[in-house]
Amino acid sequence: MSRVAVISAVLDEPEKCQQEFNKVLGSFKKIIKGRMGIPFDDEGVSIISVIVIGEMDTINNLTGKLGKIPYVSVKTSVSKKEIRG
């Protein structure tokens, strides 16, 4: 069964990690349903939220890969309700 989740990411040095971040997201495009990014140029930080629907193993795999990117911090919130995905 699938779950709905939101992955929240803070990119502390966007110019150094955005390309790799986007590459990882692209490899999981089948489970991504929406994305919102807000750049804080003056502070040198970007905030990105990614909404996904998928199996927990896949969501955890995506979160883990994003979290391994230097200058990126991630947290994931997952719905308790299982859905057919």
Backbone as a ProteinNet text record, in pm:
[ID]
protein_1_A
[PRIMARY]
MSRVAVISAVLDEPEKCQQEFNKVLGSFKKIIKGRMGIPFDDEGVSIISVIVIGEMDTINNLTGKLGKIPYVSVKTSVSKKEIRG
[TERTIARY]
83.5	0	87.5	33.2	105.6	63	143.9	115.5	139.7	73.7	99.1	200	297.7	399.6	444.6	499.8	564.2	708.1	798.5	940.8	979.7	1026.8	1069	1220.4	1276.2	1421.7	1466.7	1578.3	1645	1780	1803.2	1930.6	2009	2113.5	2189.8	2281.6	2324.1	2407.2	2351.3	2237.5	2169.6	2258.5	2346.6	2431.2	2526.3	2552.1	2643.7	2572.3	2439.1	2371.6	2244.6	2195	2067.8	2071.1	2179.8	2187.3	2174.5	2247.9	2239.2	2102.1	2046.1	1912.8	1810	1812.2	1717.3	1738.5	1862.9	1892.5	1829.8	1843.3	1783.3	1630.8	1571.1	1425.8	1381.6	1456.6	1421.9	1418.5	1502.4	1504.9	1385.9	1309.2	1189.8	1063.4	1067	956.6	822.7	824.5	698.3	615.2	678.7	600.9	576.2	636.8	623.2	494.6	413.3	285.2	287.2	380.5	388.7	516.1	555.1	678.1	662.9	711.3	712.6	848.7	910.7	1039.2	1036	1096.7	1104.6	1251.2	1308.2	1446.6	1453.6	1547.8	1578.1	1718.6	1725	1853.6	1941.8	1884.4	1963.6	2027.6	1959.8	2010.7	2094.3	2091.3	2165.9	2107	1973	1902.6	1781.8	1748.9	1624.9	1548	1414.4	1326.2	1243.5	1239.5	1165.5	1077.2	949.6	856.5	818.1	822.2	790	681.6	568.6	459.7	472.5	468.6	485.4	375	347.4	260.8	336.1	363.9	437.8	450.3	514	542.6	642.9	636.1	725.5	872.5	905.8	1044.9	1095.7	1011.4	1050.4	1063.1	967.7	973.7	1098.8	1126.9	1245.8	1374.1	1374.6	1491	1517.1	1411.4	1425	1475	1413.8	1454.6	1600.9	1641.8	1780.1	1879.2	1847.3	1937.7	1948.5	1836.2	1840.4	1921.1	1904.8	1974	2124.5	2172.3	2316.2	2385.8	2307.6	2365.5	2420.1	2545.7	2600.9	2516	2501.2	2426.8	2275.2	2225.8	2082	2037.1	1930.2	1865.9	1723.7	1680.2	1545.7	1470.3	1339.9	1246.3	1126.7	1067.7	952.4	836.4	719.3	596.1	508.2	460.6	387.1	247.4	149.4	11.7	3	-80	-101	-194.2	-268.9	-365.3	-297.1	-322.8	-271.7	-371.2	-318.6	-404.2	-357.1	-442.1	-402.6	-332.6	-206.2	-127.8	-105
-119	0	124.7	229.6	355.6	452	553.3	661.4	795.4	897.9	1034.6	1092.6	1164.2	1224.2	1357.5	1439.1	1562.9	1558.5	1582.7	1588.3	1735.5	1781.8	1921	1925.3	2014.3	2024	2168.2	2184.8	2314.1	2299.6	2382.7	2384.1	2504.4	2478.9	2586.9	2659.6	2594.2	2656.1	2611.7	2669.3	2620.4	2611.4	2707.2	2705.6	2586.2	2527	2413.2	2278.3	2275.9	2146.2	2132.5	2241.6	2237.5	2140.8	2136.7	2050.1	1902.3	1860.3	1721.5	1692.5	1788.5	1774.3	1748	1829.1	1813.3	1681.9	1638.7	1511.8	1395.1	1396.1	1290.8	1294.5	1413.6	1423.1	1369.1	1399.2	1352.5	1200.8	1134.9	988.4	926.2	1007.7	960.7	1028.6	1078	1158.7	1085	952.7	877.4	891.2	918.3	930	1075	1170.2	1312.2	1368.7	1427.2	1485.2	1636.9	1696.8	1842.3	1887.3	2009.8	2064.5	2215.3	2268.9	2413.5	2451.9	2548.4	2596.2	2745.8	2787.9	2930.6	2965.8	3046.9	3088.9	3209.7	3205.6	3320.1	3365.7	3438.9	3476	3555.5	3648.8	3730.9	3647.4	3539.9	3453.5	3337.5	3315.6	3205.1	3069.4	3064.1	2941	2923.8	2798.1	2767.5	2663.4	2677.1	2581.9	2514.1	2381	2306.1	2203.5	2196.7	2094.4	2009	1877.7	1784.5	1690	1684	1594.8	1468.6	1353.3	1224.9	1128.4	1032.7	919.3	795.5	706.6	586.5	491	378.5	280	340.9	299.6	355.2	331.2	217.1	190.4	293.1	328.5	425.5	565.1	603.4	734.8	745.4	641.3	641.4	644.8	575.5	575.6	716.8	784.4	922.2	1014.2	1006	1090.5	1066.4	940.3	906.4	962.9	952.1	1004.8	1157	1222.8	1369.5	1410.2	1336.8	1369	1349.6	1271.5	1248.9	1358	1445.9	1554	1660.5	1700.3	1806.5	1934	2002.4	2127.6	2110	1984.2	1959.2	1892.9	1946.9	1886.8	1850.6	1728.5	1684.5	1625.1	1640.1	1575.9	1531.8	1420	1367.9	1347.5	1394.6	1369.9	1278.4	1170.1	1067.6	1052.5	1041.4	1015.2	878	866.9	737.2	649	710.5	638.1	573.3	444.1	374.5	394	412.6	432.6	340	322.9	247.5	346.5	318.3	414.2	379.5
0	0	0	-52	-63.2	46.8	63.1	158.2	89.2	142	99.4	197.8	146.5	233.5	176.9	265	222.1	271.8	181.3	213.6	214.6	328.3	343.6	343.6	263.5	252.8	268.3	339.3	350.5	282	182.3	111	161.2	239.7	302.1	204.2	101.3	-2.6	-137.8	-180.3	-299.6	-424.3	-439.3	-559.6	-560.1	-444.6	-434.7	-439.8	-416.4	-405.1	-488.5	-545.5	-618	-737	-809	-926.3	-886.8	-784.5	-739	-679	-604.4	-546.1	-655.4	-761.1	-871.4	-946.6	-957.9	-1024.1	-948	-815.1	-733.1	-746.4	-735.8	-752.5	-887.5	-991.4	-1125.5	-1135.5	-1058.1	-1063.8	-988.8	-916.4	-845.8	-898.8	-1021.2	-1073.7	-1077.2	-1079.9	-1085.7	-958.9	-844.5	-719.8	-679.6	-748.2	-712.9	-771.2	-683.9	-725.7	-725.4	-654.2	-649.7	-581.6	-612.7	-555.2	-542.7	-432	-413.1	-356.4	-417.8	-369.9	-346.3	-236.9	-205.2	-181.4	-269.4	-248	-154.7	-64.2	20.8	-18.7	-129	-187.4	-91.7	-18.7	73.5	183.9	222.6	329.3	275.6	144.6	84.9	117.2	128.7	164.7	72.8	41.2	-29.8	49.5	50.1	116.7	7.8	10.9	-90.4	-21.8	-65.5	-20.2	-140.2	-122	-229.7	-178.9	-249.6	-212.9	-296.2	-228.4	-296.1	-254.3	-342.1	-310.6	-355.2	-259.2	-294.7	-178.6	-205.6	-101.5	-3.8	121.4	222.6	189.8	134.1	97.4	-3.5	-98.8	-201.9	-142.8	-58.1	6	92.9	169.5	254.7	172.2	59.6	-29.4	-81.5	-125.6	-174.4	-63.7	53.1	165.2	201.6	204.6	237.7	138	9.4	-93.5	-85.8	-60.3	-47.6	75.4	184.3	308.2	301.5	206.5	190.8	110.7	49.5	-29.6	65.7	47.7	133.6	125.8	238.4	253.4	249.2	250.2	245.4	376	436.3	552.9	513.9	546.6	508.3	626.2	621	714.1	631.6	670.7	598.6	694.6	654.2	728.1	642.4	703.5	629	685.4	596.1	636.1	702.5	803.4	868.6	786.5	695.9	614.1	494.1	476.9	358.3	244.6	124.1	7.1	-104	-201.2	-320.6	-412.2	-444.9	-522.2	-662.6
[MASK]
+++++++++++++++++++++++++++++++++++++++++++++++++++++++++++++++++++++++++++++++++++++

